[in-house]
Amino acid sequence: MSSAKPTSSVPAKKSRICFFGGEKGGIGKTTLAILFAYLFWEAKREICGITLDYSNPAFKRQLTGILPSSSVGAFSLIRSKDISKLGSFLSENSSKIILIDSPSSFYYLFESSLLDFLLVSDRLDFFWIVSEESNSFKQLFAYQQSLADHPNINYWVFFPDWIHGGEFDSNFEGLPCYRFPTISPFILSKLKEDLQFLKFKELGDPYLKGIIESYLLRFKNQLGEKLNPFLMG
């Protein structure tokens, strides 16, 4: 009697993935993922979101209520059943732009559980938030080595305004580097608590709207001419 052939959890269809990573917590990975989710949403692109960080539900909370539940997922790479569910989720949403918010310091899990999913995507935009730790470059280099076979990958290195002064670290020479404008503690607290950033234009508070719009303008200016082709590509 022949045994059934095991089914791979890697999605059969290909997709475009935006992955947000960094080797330290609290440096803005989730905030950056939310900002790009907003930019895609503003450009009327169809998106879905995944968080791999159970300890920080901010990204999922921001997308829930804006997107259908089938377009928002939370998975843990240390649970085998979640890895299978992640593969199904990616397949079901392969026609959308998939934004993945990751926890810090999970390179082993990346290698063992996530790498295959990223390698089969048609396009991968890999966002890396630099911290003041010396490991930041080393871990990004390790990710680059793992993803060396990806046919279409773009790297985005972001430096928060509050580190490295006015200079970019020379270790990142050859990669596109951008300033990540400091977001005010007031907006950051609202962003992580009760403000649905993707719907901020519906807020009744003109002061709050003005602060957010000013921040978004600074953020867009940091990306410059590369932004529109990225959003529409």
Backbone as JSON, one array per atom type, in Angstrom:
{
  "sequence": "MSSAKPTSSVPAKKSRICFFGGEKGGIGKTTLAILFAYLFWEAKREICGITLDYSNPAFKRQLTGILPSSSVGAFSLIRSKDISKLGSFLSENSSKIILIDSPSSFYYLFESSLLDFLLVSDRLDFFWIVSEESNSFKQLFAYQQSLADHPNINYWVFFPDWIHGGEFDSNFEGLPCYRFPTISPFILSKLKEDLQFLKFKELGDPYLKGIIESYLLRFKNQLGEKLNPFLMG",
  "N": [[0.85, -1.19, 0.0], [0.68, 2.1, -0.95], [2.06, 5.04, 0.47], [0.74, 8.27, 1.32], [1.88, 11.19, -0.34], [3.8, 13.65, 1.27], [2.57, 16.92, 1.92], [3.85, 20.02, 0.97], [4.44, 22.91, 2.99], [5.13, 25.24, 1.88], [4.04, 28.0, -0.04], [2.34, 27.46, -3.15], [1.86, 29.39, -5.05], [3.42, 32.45, -6.16], [4.58, 35.56, -4.72], [4.67, 39.02, -3.63], [6.71, 40.19, -1.12], [7.23, 42.14, 1.78], [9.58, 42.4, 4.14], [10.26, 43.08, 7.52], [12.86, 43.69, 9.62], [15.3, 43.48, 12.34], [18.0, 43.49, 14.72], [17.44, 44.1, 17.33], [15.11, 44.86, 19.93], [12.51, 47.38, 20.08], [13.36, 49.39, 18.32], [11.93, 50.29, 16.19], [10.83, 48.57, 14.24], [8.16, 47.56, 14.01], [6.77, 49.99, 13.87], [7.81, 51.01, 11.47], [6.85, 49.07, 9.69], [4.11, 49.54, 9.94], [3.97, 52.14, 8.92], [4.69, 51.73, 6.21], [2.63, 50.02, 5.5], [0.54, 51.83, 5.63], [1.32, 53.6, 3.55], [1.14, 51.95, 1.28], [-1.6, 51.37, 1.44], [-2.68, 53.93, 1.16], [-1.94, 54.35, -1.45], [-3.71, 52.75, -2.66], [-3.17, 50.05, -2.95], [-3.49, 46.5, -2.74], [-3.16, 44.88, 0.25], [-1.8, 42.66, 2.8], [-1.18, 41.65, 6.19], [1.3, 40.28, 8.39], [2.25, 39.29, 11.59], [5.01, 38.11, 13.37], [5.58, 38.27, 15.93], [4.52, 37.56, 18.88], [4.6, 38.89, 21.28], [4.22, 41.51, 20.79], [1.52, 42.95, 19.76], [0.92, 45.14, 18.19], [1.12, 45.64, 15.38], [-0.71, 43.85, 14.21], [-3.02, 44.77, 15.46], [-3.24, 47.32, 14.39], [-3.89, 46.78, 11.76], [-6.17, 45.22, 11.89], [-9.6, 45.58, 11.47], [-9.27, 47.42, 9.51], [-8.54, 45.85, 7.39], [-9.89, 42.8, 6.03], [-10.38, 39.94, 8.18], [-9.2, 37.72, 7.07], [-6.98, 38.72, 5.89], [-5.13, 39.37, 7.74], [-2.68, 38.12, 9.87], [-1.29, 36.24, 12.62], [1.51, 34.58, 13.73], [3.55, 32.03, 15.22], [6.83, 31.08, 15.02], [7.91, 29.05, 16.46], [6.15, 27.07, 16.79], [5.08, 24.22, 15.23], [2.61, 23.8, 13.98], [1.83, 26.36, 13.42], [3.63, 27.12, 11.47], [2.8, 25.63, 9.28], [0.27, 26.8, 8.98], [1.08, 29.36, 8.33], [2.18, 28.97, 5.78], [-0.16, 28.33, 4.35], [-1.57, 30.72, 4.66], [0.05, 32.54, 3.26], [-0.16, 31.49, 0.66], [-2.91, 31.83, 0.18], [-3.05, 34.58, 0.08], [-1.48, 35.4, -1.99], [-1.74, 37.11, -4.15], [-1.58, 39.6, -3.15], [0.26, 42.36, -1.65], [2.46, 41.41, 0.76], [3.12, 42.15, 4.04], [5.51, 41.59, 6.49], [6.01, 41.6, 9.84], [8.6, 41.2, 12.03], [9.96, 39.59, 15.0], [12.77, 40.59, 17.07], [16.13, 39.28, 16.92], [15.97, 36.49, 15.89], [17.32, 34.75, 14.24], [17.96, 32.01, 13.91], [15.41, 30.83, 13.78], [14.51, 32.06, 11.5], [16.17, 30.9, 9.57], [15.41, 28.19, 9.82], [12.65, 28.07, 9.54], [11.41, 30.16, 8.06], [12.79, 30.93, 5.79], [12.38, 29.45, 3.36], [9.84, 30.31, 2.59], [10.26, 32.98, 1.93], [12.09, 32.78, -0.16], [10.64, 31.74, -2.32], [9.1, 33.8, -3.18], [8.08, 36.18, -5.68], [9.11, 38.73, -5.55], [11.11, 40.36, -3.16], [11.29, 42.69, -0.66], [13.53, 43.75, 1.62], [13.64, 45.03, 4.67], [15.7, 46.64, 6.97], [16.3, 47.62, 10.23], [18.65, 49.57, 11.71], [20.48, 49.3, 14.71], [22.28, 50.64, 17.57], [23.97, 48.66, 18.19], [26.85, 46.61, 17.6], [26.39, 44.22, 16.38], [24.49, 44.61, 14.46], [25.18, 45.06, 11.74], [26.47, 42.63, 11.24], [24.46, 40.71, 11.53], [22.67, 41.44, 9.52], [24.31, 40.94, 7.31], [24.46, 38.16, 7.54], [21.81, 37.46, 6.97], [21.76, 38.31, 4.32], [23.5, 36.48, 3.15], [22.0, 34.15, 3.42], [19.89, 34.71, 1.75], [20.96, 34.87, -0.73], [20.37, 33.53, -3.08], [17.98, 34.48, -3.95], [15.99, 35.64, -6.62], [15.09, 38.27, -7.01], [15.59, 40.66, -5.08], [15.44, 43.42, -2.88], [17.2, 45.65, -0.82], [16.64, 47.64, 2.05], [17.96, 49.88, 4.19], [17.51, 51.3, 7.29], [18.22, 54.01, 9.4], [17.51, 55.03, 12.55], [16.85, 58.39, 13.62], [17.88, 58.98, 16.11], [20.27, 57.69, 16.54], [23.74, 57.14, 15.7], [24.41, 59.74, 15.01], [24.94, 62.14, 12.47], [25.9, 60.61, 10.45], [26.08, 57.77, 8.25], [26.72, 54.36, 8.94], [29.73, 53.05, 7.8], [29.9, 50.38, 7.23], [27.67, 49.64, 5.81], [27.96, 50.34, 3.24], [27.12, 50.49, -0.17], [24.58, 49.53, 0.07], [21.23, 50.82, -0.08], [20.58, 53.49, 2.06], [18.6, 55.01, 4.56], [17.3, 57.75, 6.47], [15.37, 57.37, 9.37], [12.92, 59.21, 10.35], [12.54, 60.68, 13.55], [9.79, 59.87, 15.5], [7.29, 61.55, 17.31], [6.97, 61.15, 20.88], [4.33, 61.42, 21.71], [2.72, 60.84, 19.43], [3.7, 58.27, 18.96], [2.83, 56.88, 21.22], [0.08, 57.02, 20.82], [-0.07, 55.69, 18.42], [0.6, 53.06, 19.12], [-1.35, 52.43, 20.9], [-4.33, 53.39, 20.74], [-4.77, 54.62, 18.29], [-5.75, 54.15, 15.06], [-3.7, 54.02, 12.6], [-3.94, 53.81, 9.84], [-6.32, 54.98, 9.32], [-6.17, 57.61, 10.04], [-6.93, 60.02, 8.9], [-9.59, 60.29, 9.3], [-9.88, 61.19, 11.81], [-11.1, 63.47, 14.29], [-9.58, 65.39, 15.47], [-7.86, 68.17, 14.69], [-5.27, 69.01, 15.37], [-3.88, 66.66, 16.0], [-4.07, 65.38, 13.51], [-2.55, 67.16, 11.98], [0.05, 66.87, 13.06], [0.6, 64.19, 12.42], [0.41, 64.22, 9.61], [2.51, 65.95, 9.02], [4.67, 64.43, 9.92], [4.49, 62.21, 8.18], [5.04, 63.48, 5.75], [7.72, 64.21, 6.1], [8.8, 61.67, 6.3], [8.21, 60.57, 3.76], [9.76, 62.3, 2.22], [12.3, 61.49, 2.95], [12.56, 59.11, 1.55], [12.31, 59.9, -1.05], [12.61, 59.99, -4.62], [12.44, 57.31, -5.03], [10.21, 56.28, -3.87], [7.55, 56.28, -5.12], [7.81, 54.51, -7.46], [8.4, 52.19, -5.99], [6.04, 51.77, -4.48], [4.16, 51.37, -6.49], [5.21, 49.42, -8.06]],
  "CA": [[0.0, 0.0, 0.0], [1.52, 3.29, -1.07], [1.76, 6.1, 1.43], [0.46, 9.58, 0.71], [3.03, 12.07, -0.45], [3.61, 14.8, 2.16], [2.27, 18.2, 1.28], [4.73, 21.09, 1.42], [3.76, 24.08, 3.53], [5.53, 26.41, 1.1], [2.96, 28.33, -0.97], [2.56, 27.11, -4.55], [1.87, 30.63, -5.81], [4.45, 33.39, -5.77], [4.0, 36.8, -4.23], [5.59, 40.09, -3.26], [6.8, 40.24, 0.33], [8.04, 43.16, 2.44], [9.98, 41.83, 5.44], [10.83, 44.11, 8.38], [13.67, 43.04, 10.65], [16.32, 44.21, 13.09], [18.45, 42.54, 15.74], [17.17, 44.62, 18.67], [13.73, 45.3, 20.13], [12.27, 48.77, 20.41], [14.04, 50.35, 17.45], [11.02, 50.83, 15.19], [10.43, 47.64, 13.18], [6.7, 47.56, 13.87], [6.38, 51.32, 13.41], [8.14, 51.11, 10.05], [5.91, 48.22, 8.97], [2.82, 50.25, 9.92], [4.09, 53.28, 7.99], [4.62, 51.25, 4.83], [1.26, 49.55, 5.28], [-0.26, 53.02, 5.33], [1.68, 54.13, 2.23], [0.51, 51.07, 0.29], [-3.05, 51.56, 1.55], [-2.95, 55.25, 0.58], [-1.77, 54.2, -2.9], [-4.78, 51.84, -3.09], [-2.67, 48.71, -3.23], [-4.1, 45.47, -1.9], [-2.12, 44.39, 1.16], [-2.14, 41.87, 3.97], [-0.13, 41.79, 7.17], [1.63, 39.15, 9.25], [3.19, 39.52, 12.68], [5.65, 36.92, 13.91], [5.96, 38.66, 17.29], [3.35, 37.46, 19.75], [4.74, 39.79, 22.42], [3.89, 42.87, 20.37], [0.39, 42.83, 18.82], [0.59, 46.46, 17.63], [0.94, 45.61, 13.92], [-1.98, 43.2, 13.93], [-4.09, 45.64, 15.93], [-3.38, 48.43, 13.46], [-4.5, 46.32, 10.5], [-7.49, 44.66, 12.16], [-10.62, 46.62, 11.35], [-9.02, 48.07, 8.22], [-8.51, 44.77, 6.42], [-10.66, 41.63, 6.48], [-9.61, 39.06, 9.06], [-8.44, 36.78, 6.25], [-5.78, 39.4, 5.41], [-4.28, 39.69, 8.9], [-2.31, 36.88, 10.54], [-0.27, 36.23, 13.67], [2.06, 33.23, 13.77], [4.75, 31.8, 16.01], [7.69, 30.15, 14.3], [8.37, 27.96, 17.31], [5.09, 26.06, 16.8], [5.04, 23.61, 13.9], [1.3, 23.99, 13.36], [1.77, 27.73, 12.91], [4.42, 27.17, 10.24], [1.9, 25.14, 8.24], [-0.75, 27.82, 8.78], [1.73, 30.48, 7.64], [2.25, 28.62, 4.36], [-1.51, 28.46, 3.79], [-1.91, 32.14, 4.64], [0.8, 33.15, 2.16], [-0.76, 31.03, -0.59], [-4.23, 32.44, 0.02], [-2.9, 36.02, -0.13], [-0.33, 35.58, -2.88], [-1.96, 38.19, -5.11], [-1.46, 40.86, -2.42], [1.56, 42.7, -1.09], [2.46, 40.84, 2.1], [4.05, 42.8, 4.95], [5.82, 40.71, 7.61], [6.66, 42.25, 10.99], [9.28, 40.11, 12.73], [10.61, 39.91, 16.28], [14.23, 40.72, 16.99], [16.99, 38.15, 17.33], [15.4, 35.16, 15.65], [17.97, 34.29, 13.02], [17.83, 30.56, 13.79], [14.05, 30.54, 13.33], [14.47, 32.51, 10.11], [16.82, 29.88, 8.76], [14.76, 26.88, 9.87], [11.2, 28.09, 9.34], [10.87, 31.22, 7.23], [13.59, 31.17, 4.6], [11.75, 28.87, 2.17], [8.7, 31.13, 2.19], [10.75, 34.2, 1.3], [12.81, 32.47, -1.39], [9.75, 31.45, -3.43], [8.36, 34.99, -3.59], [8.56, 36.82, -6.9], [9.87, 39.92, -5.19], [11.29, 40.52, -1.72], [11.89, 43.92, -0.16], [14.04, 43.39, 2.93], [13.88, 46.26, 5.43], [16.51, 46.37, 8.15], [16.46, 48.78, 11.11], [19.95, 49.52, 12.35], [20.58, 49.77, 16.08], [23.65, 51.05, 17.9], [24.76, 47.48, 18.49], [27.78, 46.22, 16.54], [25.86, 43.03, 15.72], [23.48, 44.98, 13.48], [25.7, 44.78, 10.41], [26.8, 41.2, 11.12], [23.25, 39.91, 11.32], [22.17, 41.73, 8.18], [25.17, 40.2, 6.38], [24.05, 36.75, 7.61], [20.57, 37.35, 6.2], [22.11, 38.45, 2.9], [24.07, 35.2, 2.72], [20.91, 33.18, 3.33], [18.99, 35.1, 0.66], [21.78, 35.14, -1.91], [19.79, 32.9, -4.27], [16.7, 35.08, -4.33], [16.18, 36.27, -7.93], [14.68, 39.68, -7.08], [15.54, 41.17, -3.71], [15.89, 44.8, -2.68], [17.48, 45.92, 0.58], [16.4, 48.99, 2.55], [18.55, 50.01, 5.52], [17.02, 52.5, 7.96], [18.89, 54.46, 10.6], [16.72, 55.99, 13.34], [17.52, 59.68, 13.81], [18.49, 59.13, 17.43], [21.56, 57.0, 16.67], [24.76, 57.34, 14.66], [24.59, 61.13, 14.65], [24.52, 62.49, 11.11], [26.62, 59.79, 9.47], [25.72, 56.38, 8.12], [27.8, 53.43, 9.22], [30.4, 52.68, 6.55], [29.71, 48.95, 6.98], [26.52, 49.43, 4.94], [28.27, 50.91, 1.92], [26.61, 49.68, -1.27], [23.15, 49.33, 0.29], [20.51, 52.08, 0.07], [20.39, 53.83, 3.46], [17.64, 56.1, 4.76], [17.01, 58.19, 7.82], [14.05, 57.06, 9.88], [12.66, 60.4, 11.17], [12.04, 60.43, 14.89], [8.36, 60.12, 15.67], [7.12, 62.13, 18.64], [6.43, 60.2, 21.87], [2.87, 61.55, 21.75], [2.17, 60.07, 18.31], [4.09, 56.87, 19.14], [1.93, 56.28, 22.21], [-1.22, 56.87, 20.16], [0.09, 54.68, 17.37], [0.65, 51.73, 19.7], [-2.49, 52.18, 21.78], [-5.7, 53.45, 20.22], [-4.88, 55.31, 17.0], [-5.62, 53.32, 13.86], [-2.94, 54.92, 11.74], [-4.4, 53.75, 8.46], [-7.55, 55.77, 9.18], [-5.98, 58.81, 10.83], [-7.57, 61.17, 8.26], [-10.96, 60.38, 9.77], [-9.88, 61.72, 13.16], [-11.69, 64.8, 14.41], [-8.63, 66.29, 16.11], [-7.01, 68.75, 13.64], [-3.89, 69.08, 15.84], [-3.31, 65.33, 15.81], [-3.92, 65.18, 12.06], [-1.44, 67.98, 11.49], [1.32, 66.26, 13.48], [0.8, 62.96, 11.65], [0.67, 64.58, 8.21], [3.86, 66.51, 8.97], [5.61, 63.32, 10.03], [4.44, 61.43, 6.94], [5.72, 64.24, 4.71], [9.16, 64.05, 6.34], [9.14, 60.28, 6.0], [8.2, 60.43, 2.29], [10.9, 63.04, 1.68], [13.49, 60.68, 3.16], [12.62, 58.07, 0.52], [12.52, 60.61, -2.3], [12.07, 59.54, -5.9], [12.31, 55.84, -5.06], [9.0, 55.85, -3.2], [6.41, 55.95, -6.0], [8.05, 53.24, -8.17], [8.31, 51.09, -5.03], [4.65, 51.52, -4.12], [3.36, 50.94, -7.64], [5.93, 48.38, -8.79]],
  "C": [[0.88, 1.23, 0.0], [1.09, 4.33, -0.05], [1.55, 7.41, 0.72], [1.71, 10.44, 0.71], [2.82, 13.28, 0.44], [3.41, 16.09, 1.38], [3.18, 19.28, 1.84], [3.92, 22.26, 1.94], [4.16, 25.35, 2.79], [4.45, 26.72, 0.07], [3.3, 28.01, -2.41], [2.65, 28.37, -5.41], [2.97, 31.53, -5.3], [3.8, 34.72, -5.41], [5.09, 37.84, -4.01], [5.55, 40.25, -1.74], [7.68, 41.42, 0.75], [8.32, 42.65, 3.86], [10.69, 42.9, 6.26], [11.57, 43.44, 9.53], [14.67, 43.98, 11.3], [16.73, 43.35, 14.26], [18.21, 43.04, 17.16], [15.72, 45.05, 18.76], [13.65, 46.78, 20.41], [12.93, 49.8, 19.52], [13.18, 50.8, 16.28], [10.59, 49.88, 14.1], [8.93, 47.68, 12.93], [6.2, 48.9, 13.36], [6.64, 51.48, 11.92], [7.18, 50.27, 9.21], [4.54, 48.9, 8.87], [2.86, 51.41, 8.94], [4.0, 52.82, 6.54], [3.26, 50.64, 4.51], [0.36, 50.73, 4.92], [0.04, 53.54, 3.92], [1.08, 53.27, 1.12], [-1.01, 51.28, 0.27], [-3.46, 52.88, 0.92], [-2.86, 55.2, -0.94], [-2.77, 53.21, -3.5], [-4.25, 50.5, -3.57], [-3.31, 47.72, -2.26], [-3.01, 44.82, -1.05], [-2.69, 43.39, 2.17], [-0.96, 41.96, 4.92], [0.04, 40.56, 8.03], [2.53, 39.67, 10.37], [3.71, 38.19, 13.17], [6.07, 37.16, 15.36], [4.73, 38.66, 18.18], [3.4, 38.44, 20.91], [4.37, 41.22, 22.08], [2.77, 42.81, 19.33], [0.06, 44.12, 18.09], [0.3, 46.39, 16.13], [-0.39, 44.97, 13.56], [-3.15, 44.1, 14.32], [-4.33, 46.8, 14.96], [-4.11, 48.01, 12.18], [-5.9, 45.76, 10.7], [-8.52, 45.79, 12.17], [-10.48, 47.41, 10.07], [-9.1, 47.03, 7.11], [-9.4, 43.64, 6.93], [-9.78, 40.7, 7.3], [-8.76, 38.06, 8.27], [-7.14, 37.4, 5.73], [-4.84, 39.81, 6.53], [-3.97, 38.4, 9.64], [-1.27, 37.09, 11.61], [0.2, 34.79, 13.84], [3.29, 33.19, 14.66], [5.6, 30.74, 15.31], [8.24, 29.03, 15.18], [7.3, 26.88, 17.42], [4.9, 25.52, 15.39], [3.69, 23.83, 13.22], [1.16, 25.4, 12.8], [2.56, 27.87, 11.62], [3.57, 26.69, 9.07], [0.82, 26.16, 7.93], [-0.18, 29.03, 8.04], [1.83, 30.21, 6.14], [0.9, 28.77, 3.69], [-1.92, 29.92, 3.65], [-1.22, 32.84, 3.46], [0.22, 32.75, 0.81], [-2.1, 31.72, -0.86], [-4.15, 33.93, -0.3], [-1.8, 36.35, -1.13], [-0.51, 36.7, -3.89], [-1.79, 39.57, -4.47], [0.0, 41.15, -2.07], [1.54, 42.28, 0.38], [3.54, 41.52, 2.94], [4.24, 41.91, 6.18], [6.6, 41.5, 8.66], [7.28, 41.16, 11.85], [9.79, 40.54, 14.1], [12.11, 40.04, 16.09], [14.9, 39.41, 17.36], [16.34, 36.78, 17.12], [16.01, 34.55, 14.39], [17.84, 32.78, 12.83], [16.45, 30.19, 13.25], [13.87, 30.97, 11.88], [15.02, 31.42, 9.2], [15.99, 28.6, 8.69], [13.3, 26.91, 9.44], [10.69, 29.08, 8.3], [11.56, 31.37, 5.87], [12.93, 30.66, 3.33], [10.59, 29.73, 1.67], [9.17, 32.39, 1.46], [11.39, 33.91, -0.05], [11.88, 32.2, -2.57], [8.93, 32.67, -3.86], [8.94, 35.56, -4.87], [9.48, 37.99, -6.59], [9.93, 40.04, -3.67], [11.95, 41.86, -1.44], [12.23, 43.68, 1.31], [14.43, 44.66, 3.67], [14.64, 45.91, 6.71], [16.68, 47.66, 8.94], [17.77, 48.61, 11.86], [19.84, 50.01, 13.79], [22.02, 50.2, 16.34], [24.54, 49.86, 18.21], [25.65, 47.09, 17.31], [27.27, 45.01, 15.76], [24.94, 43.37, 14.55], [23.94, 44.67, 12.06], [25.94, 43.28, 10.22], [25.56, 40.37, 10.85], [22.64, 40.18, 9.96], [23.0, 40.98, 7.14], [24.79, 38.72, 6.37], [22.75, 36.53, 6.84], [20.87, 37.43, 4.7], [22.68, 37.14, 2.36], [22.97, 34.17, 2.53], [20.03, 33.44, 2.11], [19.71, 35.31, -0.66], [21.17, 34.58, -3.19], [18.46, 33.5, -4.69], [16.87, 35.86, -5.62], [15.87, 37.76, -7.97], [14.48, 40.22, -5.66], [16.1, 42.59, -3.66], [16.08, 45.03, -1.19], [17.25, 47.4, 0.88], [16.96, 49.06, 3.97], [18.11, 51.34, 6.11], [17.8, 52.76, 9.24], [17.97, 55.4, 11.36], [17.52, 57.26, 13.59], [18.3, 59.77, 15.11], [19.77, 58.33, 17.61], [22.47, 57.38, 15.52], [24.93, 58.79, 14.24], [24.12, 61.42, 13.25], [25.15, 61.62, 10.04], [26.07, 58.37, 9.43], [26.95, 55.51, 8.38], [28.41, 52.96, 7.9], [30.26, 51.2, 6.23], [28.59, 48.69, 5.98], [26.73, 50.04, 3.56], [27.8, 49.95, 0.83], [25.14, 49.36, -1.12], [22.46, 50.68, 0.43], [20.18, 52.34, 1.54], [19.5, 55.05, 3.59], [17.55, 56.46, 6.22], [15.56, 57.83, 8.16], [13.69, 58.21, 10.82], [12.05, 60.04, 12.51], [10.56, 60.78, 14.97], [8.15, 60.57, 17.12], [6.56, 61.1, 19.61], [4.9, 60.24, 21.94], [2.22, 60.7, 20.66], [2.49, 58.59, 18.49], [3.17, 56.18, 20.14], [0.54, 56.06, 21.62], [-1.18, 55.75, 19.13], [0.0, 53.28, 17.95], [-0.57, 51.41, 20.56], [-3.81, 52.21, 21.0], [-5.85, 54.12, 18.86], [-4.71, 54.32, 15.85], [-5.0, 54.2, 12.77], [-3.44, 54.94, 10.31], [-5.67, 54.57, 8.23], [-7.43, 57.12, 9.88], [-6.69, 60.04, 10.22], [-9.02, 61.34, 8.7], [-11.04, 60.92, 11.2], [-10.48, 63.13, 13.19], [-10.73, 65.83, 14.96], [-7.68, 66.89, 15.07], [-5.54, 68.85, 14.07], [-3.19, 67.74, 15.62], [-3.1, 65.03, 14.33], [-2.7, 65.92, 11.53], [-0.09, 67.38, 11.83], [1.62, 65.02, 12.63], [1.13, 63.28, 10.2], [2.08, 65.16, 8.04], [4.9, 65.4, 9.04], [5.65, 62.51, 8.74], [5.16, 62.15, 5.81], [7.23, 64.11, 4.87], [9.61, 62.64, 5.96], [9.2, 60.06, 4.48], [9.39, 61.14, 1.67], [12.2, 62.27, 1.88], [13.66, 59.65, 2.04], [12.77, 58.66, -0.88], [11.88, 59.95, -3.51], [11.86, 58.03, -5.96], [10.95, 55.39, -4.56], [7.9, 55.42, -4.16], [6.65, 54.69, -6.82], [7.96, 52.03, -7.24], [6.87, 50.74, -4.72], [3.85, 50.93, -5.27], [3.99, 49.79, -8.4], [5.41, 46.98, -8.5]]
}
